[in-house]
């Protein structure tokens, strides 16, 4: 049985790609320090989010190993006696019911379960999320994006619509983007959704440093939360996740607007990325 199990649930666009790049590049070194990243790759933790969300459309197209990822994780963690870390930002979209299910599952594998939330100020988060939506094929402008966010009450999460979005992501057009945004970025609700099942001292909030701060400051904060000496890992190898410039994102947004309306899903994303 593990000692402490840390579940990093996001949120998206809070340096998670950078953190996961550092973590997976140093998997063996971290294990020597007593911190296990179960399974083999960051995509395996993505598979875990699909299992936790019970997202059938994604589960159906996952490889066989992915569909068994939760069982494989349980088996690996059960044989580990020190600390464990599972990290993926899409855990932020898990429902309250499924969050409790995931925490109960993990509680059976360790002495303590902890939840980590990385958070970023909204002034930087909102445009970052808009840029991400453009990368995924949407054509609404930044001003429209802001208006949608302001129009949506972050306390109102329409359960029927959220269920529909989970079952059929293709309905997530620009009108629904604000609801998706607040589902994963409404920090008080997210902390309650995951933290209500745990003692307060086992819920950790790690803030993203402001622009201009040392690049390794976020890693230092995260590493100290999970009990790792931040100076003992190689931070030079990370997963690339560069932002688009103003000209690039505007060009991509206009291209999205010219694509045929019937072009959706993976085909649309592949074409846009090309």
C-alpha positions, 0 to 999 in steps of 0.5 A, spaced: 500 500 500 502 506 498 503 512 503 501 518 500 497 518 493 497 525 490 492 526 484 493 533 480 487 535 477 489 541 473 486 546 471 487 546 464 492 552 461 496 552 468 503 550 466 500 542 466 504 541 460 510 543 462 510 540 469 508 533 466 514 534 461 518 535 467 515 529 471 515 524 465 522 526 463 525 524 470 520 518 472 526 514 474 529 519 478 523 521 481 522 513 483 528 513 486 526 519 491 520 515 493 515 518 488 511 513 483 508 516 476 504 509 475 504 507 468 508 509 462 506 515 459 502 522 460 497 519 455 496 513 460 494 518 465 489 521 459 486 515 459 485 515 466 481 521 466 476 518 460 475 512 465 474 517 471 469 521 467 466 515 464 466 518 457 464 513 452 466 516 446 473 516 448 473 510 451 471 506 445 476 508 441 482 507 446 487 502 445 486 495 449 491 497 454 488 504 455 481 501 456 485 497 462 489 503 464 485 504 471 486 496 472 493 497 471 494 503 475 491 500 481 495 494 480 502 498 480 500 502 486 498 497 490 505 494 490 508 500 491 510 503 499 511 510 498 508 516 494 504 516 488 503 522 483 497 522 478 497 528 473 492 530 468 488 537 467 482 533 464 480 531 471 478 538 472 472 536 468 470 530 472 463 530 475 462 530 483 459 523 483 465 520 479 470 525 483 468 521 489 468 514 485 476 516 483 478 518 490 474 512 493 478 508 489 485 511 490 483 511 498 483 503 498 490 503 495 494 508 500 494 511 507 492 518 504 489 521 498 491 528 496 488 533 491 493 538 487 490 544 483 494 548 479 491 555 478 492 561 474 489 568 474 483 569 470 486 575 466 491 570 463 487 564 463 481 567 459 485 568 452 489 562 453 483 558 453 481 562 447 487 560 443 486 553 445 479 553 442 482 556 436 487 550 435 481 546 436 477 549 430 473 554 433 472 561 429 469 566 434 473 572 436 477 574 443 471 579 444 466 574 443 469 569 447 470 574 453 462 576 452 460 569 452 464 568 459 461 574 462 454 572 460 455 565 463 454 565 471 460 560 473 455 558 479 450 555 474 452 548 471 447 546 467 447 538 468 443 536 462 448 540 458 454 538 461 452 531 460 450 532 453 457 535 452 460 529 455 456 524 451 457 528 444 463 533 444 461 535 437 455 540 440 461 544 444 460 550 439 462 557 441 455 558 445 457 552 449 464 554 450 463 558 456 460 553 460 465 548 458 470 554 461 467 555 467 466 547 468 474 546 469 476 553 471 471 555 476 476 555 482 471 555 488 467 549 485 472 545 483 476 545 489 469 543 493 467 538 488 474 534 489 476 537 496 469 536 500 471 528 500 478 530 504 481 533 510 483 541 508 490 539 509 490 534 504 487 539 498 493 543 495 492 549 491 499 551 487 499 558 484 502 559 477 507 565 478 506 571 474 509 573 467 517 574 468 518 570 474 523 565 474 521 559 469 522 554 474 518 557 480 512 553 478 516 547 478 519 548 485 512 550 488 509 543 485 515 539 487 515 542 494 508 540 495 509 532 493 515 532 497 520 532 492 527 536 492 526 540 485 533 541 484 534 534 483 531 533 476 532 535 469 528 541 467 531 541 460 526 536 457 519 538 457 513 537 452 513 543 447 506 547 448 508 553 445 503 559 444 501 562 438 503 569 436 497 574 434 498 573 427 498 566 427 492 565 431 488 570 427 490 566 421 488 560 424 481 563 426 480 565 419 481 559 416 477 555 421 471 560 419 472 558 412 472 550 413 466 546 411 460 546 416 460 539 416 467 538 417 468 536 425 471 532 430 478 529 428 478 530 421 477 537 422 483 538 427 488 534 423 486 539 417 487 545 421 493 543 424 496 541 417 
